[in-house]
């Protein structure tokens, strides 16, 4: 068995991160993190050589959003709250990936409580632009080459937006298909663990480790017909995003795929209202035990969200939870009736804004988070502005494996020369 020589690889990674992370601010500070990483690599190498592990992710560097519980690592969820407040069982997803041979680089920066107050993380693909959030550090760490893989989470647009802005792959699974055990979730009905990578092949390997096979959709999908959401939904997208999106659709059509516009997400305003009520109410409920004592440590936007959550009446919470399943089934029925297994949409409503306090619109992302559908943001090159651009591929609930396989085929299509 060939010696993988992880020690040299780890030493180079430590030097790279030490040189660049002070500027990018993707990885959170940790005392003696390099020694920990070297020790983990030595143990992994010994186990591999002794045949104790097959290690499909052998030597892949992993970043983990600061909302996952990891033994001996503090969790603060991008906030100023005392770390003692955050406690829970160790993350199942982190354990699955490290048991498969991934090397934990460290925690990554994120928005305060997965909401609006962003970290100081810069976008490695466009340093004057925001990396997006809430999983800002995970996307930036992958884009900067600090990590091969990173765990993030999404309850609004927390995976898809930063993946698109940082020019990497970002995968939000079907709700419940990857374990959230060990994830500090402030909105458990909406939150879902997910992945970032610069390599679709590596992302698929990691996803296959994490996905629960018992929840896989037992139904054959088709790539022959690709769905496009309603024009009403698409009308909220900026013109410079929409024009490039149309050009990509034309390229797909030129390669022989049938494109069908569906009356799907037509009611996105209702979806977004239901999402907001549920998001705010669950946020407030989670923070009730310690808000009064620590409210001065919350940002203004978090305080406003807490107050909004308190104002949501129980009937509205019940309505949102009841309609989640019904509206998902309605959307999937429309797709199946037209022979559609995958939808193509822009990953974001705008290109990456200039770094600062700009609030990035999430209205194109909320319906997918609310309905719990699987989504993959695919980085697409050559936007006229030179900025990163993401094309979102989404599918039926439970069809994650088909979505990831189909994405590889569609990416090849996008790289084909036009006739």
GISUL-V264284 format. One record per pair of residues at least 12 apart in sequence whose ideal C-beta (glycine too) atoms are under 10 Angstrom apart, sorted by sequence separation. I is the first residue (numbers start at 1). J is the second residue. If there is no record, write none. Layout:
# GISUL-V264284
((I/J) (I/J))
This chain:
# GISUL-V264284
((65/77) (66/78) (74/86) (75/87) (109/121) (118/130) (119/131) (121/133) (131/143) (138/150) (150/162) (158/170) (159/171) (160/172) (180/192) (181/193) (195/207) (234/246) (291/303) (331/343) (348/360) (349/361) (365/377) (377/389) (378/390) (379/391) (395/407) (44/57) (45/58) (65/78) (66/79) (75/88) (108/121) (118/131) (123/136) (131/144) (137/150) (138/151) (139/152) (150/163) (157/170) (159/172) (180/193) (194/207) (348/361) (349/362) (377/390) (378/391) (393/406) (44/58) (45/59) (118/132) (119/133) (121/135) (122/136) (125/139) (138/152) (158/172) (159/173) (175/189) (178/192) (179/193) (348/362) (349/363) (350/364) (376/390) (377/391) (378/392) (393/407) (18/33) (44/59) (118/133) (119/134) (121/136) (124/139) (125/140) (135/150) (137/152) (138/153) (157/172) (175/190) (177/192) (178/193) (195/210) (287/302) (291/306) (349/364) (376/391) (377/392) (378/393) (17/33) (18/34) (75/91) (117/133) (118/134) (120/136) (121/137) (123/139) (124/140) (135/151) (136/152) (154/170) (175/191) (176/192) (177/193) (178/194) (194/210) (287/303) (291/307) (348/364) (349/365) (376/392) (377/393) (391/407) (17/34) (69/86) (73/90) (116/133) (117/134) (119/136) (120/137) (121/138) (123/140) (124/141) (126/143) (135/152) (154/171) (155/172) (175/192) (178/195) (193/210) (228/245) (347/364) (348/365) (375/392) (376/393) (377/394) (393/410) (41/59) (69/87) (115/133) (116/134) (118/136) (119/137) (121/139) (122/140) (124/142) (125/143) (134/152) (135/153) (150/168) (152/170) (154/172) (174/192) (228/246) (287/305) (288/306) (346/364) (347/365) (375/393) (376/394) (393/411) (14/33) (15/34) (67/86) (69/88) (71/90) (114/133) (115/134) (121/140) (124/143) (125/144) (133/152) (134/153) (135/154) (139/158) (143/162) (152/171) (153/172) (154/173) (173/192) (283/302) (287/306) (291/310) (345/364) (374/393) (375/394) (376/395) (391/410) (14/34) (17/37) (41/61) (66/86) (68/88) (69/89) (70/90) (71/91) (114/134) (121/141) (123/143) (124/144) (134/154) (138/158) (139/159) (142/162) (143/163) (150/170) (152/172) (172/192) (173/193) (286/306) (345/365) (374/394) (375/395) (391/411) (13/34) (14/35) (69/90) (70/91) (73/94) (111/132) (112/133) (113/134) (114/135) (119/140) (123/144) (124/145) (134/155) (138/159) (139/160) (142/163) (154/175) (172/193) (173/194) (228/249) (284/305) (285/306) (288/309) (373/394) (374/395) (68/90) (69/91) (109/131) (111/133) (112/134) (122/144) (124/146) (134/156) (135/157) (136/158) (139/161) (140/162) (143/165) (144/166) (171/193) (172/194) (173/195) (283/305) (284/306) (287/309) (288/310) (345/367) (373/395) (374/396) (11/34) (14/37) (68/91) (69/92) (71/94) (110/133) (111/134) (121/144) (133/156) (134/157) (135/158) (139/162) (143/166) (171/194) (172/195) (226/249) (283/306) (284/307) (286/309) (287/310) (345/368) (371/394) (373/396) (374/397) (391/414) (10/34) (13/37) (14/38) (37/61) (67/91) (68/92) (70/94) (71/95) (109/133) (110/134) (111/135) (133/157) (134/158) (135/159) (138/162) (139/163) (142/166) (143/167) (144/168) (170/194) (171/195) (228/252) (280/304) (284/308) (285/309) (368/392) (373/397) (374/398) (376/400) (13/38) (68/93) (69/94) (70/95) (109/134) (110/135) (111/136) (132/157) (133/158) (134/159) (135/160) (136/161) (137/162) (138/163) (139/164) (140/165) (141/166) (142/167) (143/168) (153/178) (170/195) (171/196) (280/305) (283/308) (284/309) (285/310) (343/368) (372/397) (373/398) (374/399) (375/400) (11/37) (65/91) (68/94) (109/135) (110/136) (111/137) (132/158) (135/161) (136/162) (139/165) (140/166) (142/168) (169/195) (170/196) (171/197) (226/252) (279/305) (280/306) (283/309) (284/310) (368/394) (371/397) (372/398) (373/399) (374/400) (10/37) (11/38) (64/91) (108/135) (109/136) (110/137) (132/159) (134/161) (135/162) (139/166) (141/168) (142/169) (151/178) (153/180) (169/196) (170/197) (226/253) (234/261) (280/307) (281/308) (282/309) (283/310) (284/311) (285/312) (365/392) (367/394) (373/400) (374/401) (376/403) (10/38) (13/41) (70/98) (108/136) (109/137) (110/138) (132/160) (133/161) (134/162) (135/163) (138/166) (139/167) (140/168) (142/170) (168/196) (169/197) (178/206) (280/308) (281/309) (284/312) (347/375) (364/392) (374/402) (375/403) (376/404) (10/39) (64/93) (108/137) (109/138) (132/161) (133/162) (136/165) (139/168) (168/197) (169/198) (171/200) (178/207) (233/262) (276/305) (279/308) (280/309) (281/310) (283/312) (347/376) (348/377) (374/403) (378/407) (10/40) (11/41) (64/94) (78/108) (107/137) (108/138) (131/161) (132/162) (136/166) (138/168) (139/169) (153/183) (155/185) (166/196) (168/198) (169/199) (177/207) (231/261) (233/263) (279/309) (280/310) (281/311) (282/312) (343/373) (345/375) (347/377) (373/403) (374/404) (376/406) (377/407) (378/408) (6/37) (7/38) (10/41) (73/104) (76/107) (78/109) (79/110) (81/112) (106/137) (107/138) (108/139) (109/140) (130/161) (131/162) (132/163) (135/166) (139/170) (153/184) (155/186) (156/187) (163/194) (167/198) (168/199) (169/200) (178/209) (179/210) (226/257) (227/258) (228/259) (230/261) (232/263) (233/264) (234/265) (277/308) (278/309) (280/311) (281/312) (346/377) (347/378) (376/407) (380/411) (6/38) (9/41) (10/42) (62/94) (75/107) (78/110) (79/111) (80/112) (81/113) (108/140) (109/141) (130/162) (131/163) (132/164) (133/165) (138/170) (151/183) (153/185) (155/187) (163/195) (166/198) (171/203) (178/210) (179/211) (224/256) (225/257) (226/258) (227/259) (228/260) (229/261) (230/262) (231/263) (233/265) (236/268) (276/308) (277/309) (280/312) (281/313) (285/317) (342/374) (343/375) (347/379) (351/383) (378/410) (379/411) (382/414) (8/41) (64/97) (73/106) (74/107) (77/110) (78/111) (79/112) (108/141) (132/165) (155/188) (158/191) (159/192) (163/196) (169/202) (170/203) (171/204) (177/210) (178/211) (179/212) (224/257) (225/258) (226/259) (227/260) (228/261) (229/262) (230/263) (232/265) (233/266) (235/268) (236/269) (276/309) (279/312) (281/314) (347/380) (352/385) (378/411) (381/414) (6/40) (7/41) (10/44) (64/98) (70/104) (73/107) (76/110) (77/111) (78/112) (79/113) (108/142) (131/165) (132/166) (155/189) (156/190) (158/192) (159/193) (160/194) (162/196) (163/197) (169/203) (173/207) (177/211) (178/212) (223/257) (224/258) (225/259) (226/260) (227/261) (228/262) (229/263) (230/264) (232/266) (233/267) (234/268) (277/311) (278/312) (342/376) (344/378) (346/380) (351/385) (376/410) (380/414) (381/415) (6/41) (7/42) (10/45) (28/63) (62/97) (77/112) (78/113) (106/141) (130/165) (131/166) (135/170) (155/190) (156/191) (159/194) (168/203) (169/204) (171/206) (177/212) (223/258) (225/260) (227/262) (229/264) (230/265) (231/266) (232/267) (233/268) (277/312) (281/316) (282/317) (351/386) (352/387) (380/415) (5/41) (6/42) (27/63) (28/64) (36/72) (62/98) (70/106) (76/112) (77/113) (78/114) (79/115) (105/141) (129/165) (130/166) (154/190) (155/191) (158/194) (159/195) (171/207) (176/212) (177/213) (228/264) (229/265) (230/266) (232/268) (233/269) (236/272) (276/312) (277/313) (280/316) (281/317) (331/367) (351/387) (352/388) (378/414) (4/41) (6/43) (26/63) (28/65) (36/73) (60/97) (70/107) (77/114) (78/115) (129/166) (153/190) (154/191) (155/192) (159/196) (173/210) (174/211) (177/214) (178/215) (227/264) (229/266) (230/267) (232/269) (280/317) (331/368) (351/388) (352/389) (6/44) (7/45) (28/66) (62/100) (64/102) (77/115) (79/117) (108/146) (114/152) (132/170) (153/191) (154/192) (173/211) (174/212) (177/215) (230/268) (233/271) (277/315) (278/316) (282/320) (335/373) (351/389) (352/390) (6/45) (57/96) (62/101) (63/102) (68/107) (78/117) (108/147) (114/153) (123/162) (126/165) (153/192) (154/193) (171/210) (173/212) (176/215) (177/216) (229/268) (277/316) (278/317) (281/320) (282/321) (328/367) (332/371) (351/390) (4/44) (5/45) (33/73) (57/97) (60/100) (62/102) (64/104) (66/106) (67/107) (68/108) (78/118) (106/146) (114/154) (115/155) (116/156) (125/165) (126/166) (152/192) (153/193) (154/194) (175/215) (177/217) (276/316) (277/317) (278/318) (281/321) (327/367) (331/371) (348/388) (4/45) (56/97) (57/98) (60/101) (61/102) (62/103) (63/104) (64/105) (66/107) (67/108) (78/119) (105/146) (106/147) (114/155) (115/156) (121/162) (125/166) (126/167) (152/193) (153/194) (174/215) (278/319) (279/320) (330/371) (332/373) (347/388) (348/389) (3/45) (6/48) (30/72) (57/99) (58/100) (59/101) (60/102) (61/103) (62/104) (63/105) (64/106) (65/107) (66/108) (105/147) (108/150) (110/152) (113/155) (114/156) (123/165) (124/166) (125/167) (151/193) (152/194) (173/215) (174/216) (274/316) (277/319) (278/320) (328/370) (329/371) (331/373) (347/389) (348/390) (30/73) (57/100) (58/101) (59/102) (60/103) (61/104) (62/105) (63/106) (64/107) (65/108) (66/109) (67/110) (104/147) (105/148) (108/151) (110/153) (115/158) (123/166) (124/167) (125/168) (151/194) (152/195) (174/217) (273/316) (274/317) (277/320) (278/321) (327/370) (328/371) (346/389) (347/390) (4/48) (17/61) (30/74) (55/99) (56/100) (57/101) (58/102) (59/103) (61/105) (62/106) (63/107) (64/108) (65/109) (66/110) (67/111) (103/147) (105/149) (108/152) (114/158) (118/162) (122/166) (123/167) (124/168) (150/194) (151/195) (152/196) (276/320) (277/321) (327/371) (328/372) (346/390) (347/391) (348/392) (3/48) (4/49) (16/61) (28/73) (55/100) (56/101) (57/102) (58/103) (61/106) (63/108) (65/110) (66/111) (102/147) (103/148) (105/150) (111/156) (121/166) (150/195) (151/196) (274/319) (275/320) (278/323) (328/373) (345/390) (346/391) (347/392) (2/48) (3/49) (13/59) (28/74) (53/99) (54/100) (55/101) (56/102) (57/103) (62/108) (63/109) (65/111) (67/113) (102/148) (103/149) (149/195) (150/196) (273/319) (274/320) (278/324) (324/370) (325/371) (345/391) (346/392) (347/393) (1/48) (2/49) (53/100) (54/101) (55/102) (67/114) (102/149) (111/158) (149/196) (150/197) (273/320) (274/321) (323/370) (324/371) (325/372) (344/391) (345/392) (1/49) (13/61) (28/76) (53/101) (110/158) (148/196) (149/197) (274/322) (323/371) (324/372) (344/392) (345/393) (1/50) (10/59) (65/114) (102/151) (147/196) (148/197) (149/198) (271/320) (274/323) (275/324) (343/392) (344/393) (345/394) (1/51) (9/59) (28/78) (147/197) (148/198) (149/199) (274/324) (320/370) (343/393) (344/394) (4/55) (10/61) (111/162) (147/198) (148/199) (342/393) (343/394) (6/58) (9/61) (97/149) (110/162) (271/323) (342/394) (343/395) (6/59) (48/101) (66/119) (142/195) (143/196) (145/198) (149/202) (270/323) (271/324) (274/327) (342/395) (343/396) (4/58) (5/59) (44/98) (47/101) (97/151) (142/196) (144/198) (148/202) (149/203) (341/395) (342/396) (4/59) (78/133) (141/196) (142/197) (143/198) (148/203) (151/206) (340/395) (341/396) (45/101) (78/134) (138/194) (140/196) (142/198) (149/205) (150/206) (271/327) (340/396) (44/101) (77/134) (94/151) (138/195) (139/196) (142/199) (149/206) (270/327) (342/399) (40/98) (44/102) (78/136) (93/151) (138/196) (148/206) (301/359) (341/399) (44/103) (78/137) (135/194) (151/210) (335/394) (91/151) (93/153) (135/195) (267/327) (271/331) (335/395) (336/396) (342/402) (343/403) (135/196) (142/203) (335/396) (341/402) (342/403) (40/102) (41/103) (265/327) (341/403) (40/103) (267/330) (332/395) (40/104) (267/331) (332/396) (342/406) (38/103) (40/105) (266/331) (331/396) (332/397) (341/406) (342/407) (37/103) (264/330) (265/331) (331/397) (332/398) (344/410) (36/103) (37/104) (67/134) (264/331) (332/399) (36/104) (37/105) (67/135) (263/331) (264/332) (266/334) (328/396) (329/397) (342/410) (36/105) (37/106) (65/134) (66/135) (262/331) (264/333) (265/334) (328/397) (36/106) (65/135) (114/184) (264/334) (33/104) (34/105) (65/136) (66/137) (113/184) (114/185) (115/186) (263/334) (264/335) (33/105) (34/106) (63/135) (65/137) (66/138) (114/186) (115/187) (262/334) (325/397) (33/106) (64/137) (65/138) (113/186) (114/187) (262/335) (33/107) (63/137) (64/138) (65/139) (113/187) (264/338) (30/105) (63/138) (260/335) (262/337) (263/338) (30/106) (62/138) (63/139) (65/141) (114/190) (262/338) (264/340) (29/106) (30/107) (63/140) (64/141) (114/191) (164/241) (261/338) (27/105) (28/106) (29/107) (63/141) (260/338) (262/340) (265/343) (26/105) (27/106) (28/107) (62/141) (63/142) (260/339) (264/343) (26/106) (27/107) (28/108) (61/141) (258/338) (260/340) (265/345) (27/108) (28/109) (61/142) (258/339) (259/340) (262/343) (26/108) (27/109) (28/110) (96/178) (258/340) (25/108) (26/109) (63/146) (64/147) (68/151) (96/179) (21/105) (25/109) (61/145) (63/147) (67/151) (68/152) (95/179) (21/106) (24/109) (61/146) (62/147) (63/148) (64/149) (65/150) (67/152) (68/153) (93/178) (190/275) (257/342) (259/344) (61/147) (62/148) (63/149) (64/150) (65/151) (67/153) (92/178) (93/179) (95/181) (189/275) (60/147) (61/148) (62/149) (63/150) (64/151) (65/152) (92/179) (93/180) (95/182) (257/344) (275/362) (279/366) (17/105) (60/148) (61/149) (62/150) (63/151) (64/152) (65/153) (91/179) (92/180) (93/181) (94/182) (108/196) (187/275) (190/278) (191/279) (275/363) (17/106) (59/148) (60/149) (61/150) (62/151) (63/152) (91/180) (92/181) (93/182) (94/183) (189/278) (190/279) (13/103) (91/181) (92/182) (93/183) (189/279) (272/362) (275/365) (276/366) (279/369) (14/105) (28/119) (57/148) (67/158) (90/181) (91/182) (92/183) (187/278) (191/282) (272/363) (275/366) (279/370) (13/105) (57/149) (89/181) (90/182) (91/183) (187/279) (189/281) (190/282) (252/344) (271/363) (272/364) (274/366) (275/367) (278/370) (10/103) (26/119) (65/158) (88/181) (89/182) (91/184) (186/279) (187/280) (189/282) (190/283) (272/365) (273/366) (274/367) (9/103) (25/119) (27/121) (65/159) (88/182) (89/183) (187/281) (188/282) (269/363) (272/366) (275/369) (276/370) (6/101) (10/105) (25/120) (26/121) (88/183) (187/282) (249/344) (268/363) (271/366) (272/367) (275/370) (24/120) (25/121) (26/122) (88/184) (186/282) (187/283) (248/344) (268/364) (271/367) (274/370) (275/371) (4/101) (6/103) (24/121) (25/122) (26/123) (87/184) (88/185) (185/282) (186/283) (188/285) (270/367) (271/368) (273/370) (24/122) (26/124) (86/184) (97/195) (186/284) (187/285) (188/286) (248/346) (268/366) (269/367) (271/369) (272/370) (23/122) (24/123) (85/184) (94/193) (186/285) (187/286) (245/344) (265/364) (268/367) (271/370) (21/121) (24/124) (93/193) (102/202) (186/286) (245/345) (267/367) (270/370) (271/371) (23/124) (92/193) (93/194) (185/286) (186/287) (245/346) (91/193) (93/195) (184/286) (229/331) (244/346) (245/347) (265/367) (268/370) (24/127) (264/367) (265/368) (20/124) (23/127) (102/206) (227/331) (230/334) (242/346) (26/131) (100/205) (241/346) (25/131) (100/206) (241/347) (265/371) (24/131) (75/182) (77/184) (102/209) (227/334) (241/348) (242/349) (244/351) (75/183) (76/184) (77/185) (100/208) (101/209) (227/335) (237/345) (238/346) (241/349) (28/137) (75/184) (77/186) (97/206) (100/209) (237/346) (241/350) (26/136) (27/137) (96/206) (99/209) (100/210) (225/335) (238/348) (240/350) (241/351) (25/136) (26/137) (27/138) (227/338) (234/345) (237/348) (238/349) (239/350) (240/351) (25/137) (26/138) (68/180) (69/181) (70/182) (97/209) (227/339) (228/340) (233/345) (234/346) (237/349) (238/350) (24/137) (26/139) (27/140) (69/182) (93/206) (96/209) (97/210) (225/338) (227/340) (236/349) (237/350) (238/351) (26/140) (27/141) (68/182) (69/183) (96/210) (225/339) (226/340) (227/341) (229/343) (236/350) (25/140) (26/141) (67/182) (68/183) (69/184) (217/332) (224/339) (225/340) (226/341) (227/342) (228/343) (229/344) (234/349) (21/137) (24/140) (26/142) (67/183) (68/184) (93/209) (156/272) (186/302) (224/340) (225/341) (226/342) (227/343) (228/344) (229/345) (24/141) (26/143) (27/144) (67/184) (93/210) (219/336) (222/339) (224/341) (225/342) (226/343) (227/344) (228/345) (26/144) (65/183) (66/184) (67/185) (92/210) (221/339) (222/340) (223/341) (226/344) (227/345) (21/140) (24/143) (27/146) (65/184) (67/186) (156/275) (186/305) (221/340) (222/341) (223/342) (21/141) (24/144) (26/146) (27/147) (155/275) (156/276) (221/341) (222/342) (23/144) (26/147) (220/341) (221/342) (24/146) (187/309) (219/341) (21/144) (27/150) (155/278) (156/279) (238/361) (241/364) (17/141) (20/144) (26/150) (67/191) (155/279) (217/341) (237/361) (20/145) (21/146) (68/193) (236/361) (20/146) (67/193) (237/363) (17/144) (155/282) (236/363) (237/364) (16/144) (17/145) (65/193) (155/283) (189/317) (236/364) (16/145) (17/146) (65/194) (251/380) (16/146) (17/147) (190/320) (233/363) (234/364) (248/378) (65/196) (189/320) (233/364) (13/145) (189/321) (248/380) (13/146) (62/195) (63/196) (247/380) (13/147) (190/324) (233/367) (13/148) (189/324) (229/364) (245/380) (247/382) (244/380) (247/383) (60/197) (247/384) (229/367) (244/382) (60/199) (244/383) (252/391) (26/166) (243/383) (244/384) (243/384) (244/385) (248/389) (60/202) (241/383) (249/391) (240/383) (248/391) (62/206) (240/384) (245/389) (57/202) (60/205) (240/385) (244/389) (56/202) (60/206) (245/391) (240/387) (244/391) (245/392) (57/205) (241/389) (56/205) (57/206) (175/324) (240/389) (241/390) (56/206) (56/208) (57/209) (257/409) (56/209) (175/328) (257/410) (174/328) (255/410) (257/413) (217/374) (255/412) (256/413) (252/410) (255/413) (254/413) (255/414) (253/413) (252/413) (255/416) (248/410) (251/413) (252/414) (254/416) (211/374) (251/414) (254/417) (255/418) (115/279) (251/415) (252/416) (254/418) (255/419) (114/279) (115/280) (229/394) (248/413) (251/416) (254/419) (248/414) (251/417) (207/374) (226/393) (227/394) (251/418) (115/283) (227/395) (250/418) (114/283) (207/376) (113/283) (247/418) (204/376) (113/286) (203/376) (113/287) (221/395) (221/396) (190/366) (200/376) (170/347) (192/369) (219/396) (191/369) (200/378) (217/395) (221/399) (190/369) (200/379) (217/396) (219/398) (220/399) (223/402) (190/370) (192/372) (194/374) (217/397) (218/398) (219/399) (221/401) (222/402) (226/406) (117/298) (118/299) (189/370) (194/375) (195/376) (196/377) (198/379) (217/398) (221/402) (117/299) (164/346) (165/347) (187/369) (190/372) (192/374) (194/376) (215/397) (216/398) (217/399) (220/402) (221/403) (223/405) (115/298) (116/299) (117/300) (118/301) (164/347) (165/348) (189/372) (192/375) (215/398) (216/399) (217/400) (219/402) (223/406) (115/299) (116/300) (117/301) (163/347) (164/348) (216/400) (217/401) (221/405) (222/406) (226/410) (112/297) (113/298) (116/301) (117/302) (160/345) (162/347) (163/348) (165/350) (167/352) (215/400) (216/401) (217/402) (221/406) (112/298) (113/299) (115/301) (116/302) (160/346) (161/347) (162/348) (164/350) (165/351) (166/352) (212/398) (216/402) (217/403) (223/409) (112/299) (115/302) (160/347) (161/348) (164/351) (165/352) (211/398) (223/410) (226/413) (111/299) (113/301) (116/304) (159/347) (160/348) (161/349) (164/352) (165/353) (212/400) (213/401) (112/301) (113/302) (115/304) (116/305) (161/350) (211/400) (111/301) (112/302) (115/305) (157/347) (162/352) (210/400) (211/401) (223/413) (111/302) (157/348) (161/352) (113/305) (157/349) (208/400) (113/306) (172/365) (207/400) (208/401) (211/404) (175/369) (207/401) (165/360) (175/370) (177/372) (172/368) (175/371) (176/372) (204/400) (207/403) (208/404) (172/369) (174/371) (175/372) (177/374) (204/401) (207/404) (162/360) (174/372) (175/373) (161/360) (173/372) (174/373) (175/374) (161/361) (172/372) (173/373) (174/374) (204/404) (161/362) (164/365) (172/373) (173/374) (174/375) (203/404) (204/405) (85/287) (160/362) (172/374) (173/375) (157/360) (161/364) (171/374) (172/375) (173/376) (201/404) (204/407) (85/289) (156/360) (157/361) (158/362) (160/364) (161/365) (171/375) (172/376) (200/404) (203/407) (204/408) (85/290) (157/362) (160/365) (170/375) (171/376) (172/377) (200/405) (81/287) (156/362) (157/363) (159/365) (170/376) (171/377) (156/363) (157/364) (158/365) (169/376) (170/377) (171/378) (200/407) (201/408) (82/290) (85/293) (157/365) (160/368) (169/377) (170/378) (200/408) (81/290) (85/294) (156/365) (157/366) (160/369) (168/377) (169/378) (170/379) (81/291) (155/365) (156/366) (159/369) (167/377) (168/378) (169/379) (82/293) (154/365) (155/366) (157/368) (158/369) (166/377) (168/379) (200/411) (81/293) (82/294) (85/297) (156/368) (157/369) (163/375) (165/377) (167/379) (81/294) (156/369) (163/376) (164/377) (166/379) (167/380) (80/294) (154/368) (155/369) (156/370) (163/377) (164/378) (167/381) (79/294) (82/297) (132/347) (154/369) (155/370) (160/375) (162/377) (163/378) (164/379) (80/296) (81/297) (132/348) (159/375) (160/376) (161/377) (163/379) (164/380) (167/383) (80/297) (81/298) (159/376) (160/377) (79/297) (80/298) (157/375) (159/377) (79/298) (80/299) (79/299) (132/352) (157/377) (167/387) (168/388) (170/390) (172/392) (174/394) (177/397) (78/299) (131/352) (132/353) (154/375) (167/388) (169/390) (174/395) (176/397) (177/398) (129/351) (130/352) (165/387) (166/388) (167/389) (168/390) (170/392) (171/393) (172/394) (174/396) (175/397) (176/398) (177/399) (178/400) (79/302) (129/352) (130/353) (165/388) (167/390) (174/397) (175/398) (177/400) (128/352) (129/353) (130/354) (131/355) (164/388) (165/389) (166/390) (173/397) (174/398) (177/401) (126/351) (128/353) (129/354) (130/355) (163/388) (164/389) (165/390) (173/398) (174/399) (126/352) (128/354) (129/355) (130/356) (164/390) (174/400) (125/352) (128/355) (129/356) (130/357) (133/360) (163/390) (164/391) (173/400) (126/354) (127/355) (128/356) (130/358) (132/360) (162/390) (164/392) (172/400) (123/352) (126/355) (129/358) (130/359) (133/362) (161/390) (163/392) (171/400) (174/403) (130/360) (132/362) (160/390) (173/403) (173/404) (123/355) (160/392) (171/403) (122/355) (171/404) (121/355) (160/394) (120/355) (169/404) (143/379) (171/407) (118/355) (118/356) (139/377) (169/407) (118/357) (117/357) (118/358) (116/357) (118/359) (118/360) (169/411) (116/359) (116/360) (143/388) (116/362) (125/379) (132/388) (131/388) (129/387) (132/390) (126/385) (129/388) (126/386) (125/386) (126/387) (125/387) (126/388) (125/388) (123/387) (124/388) (123/388))
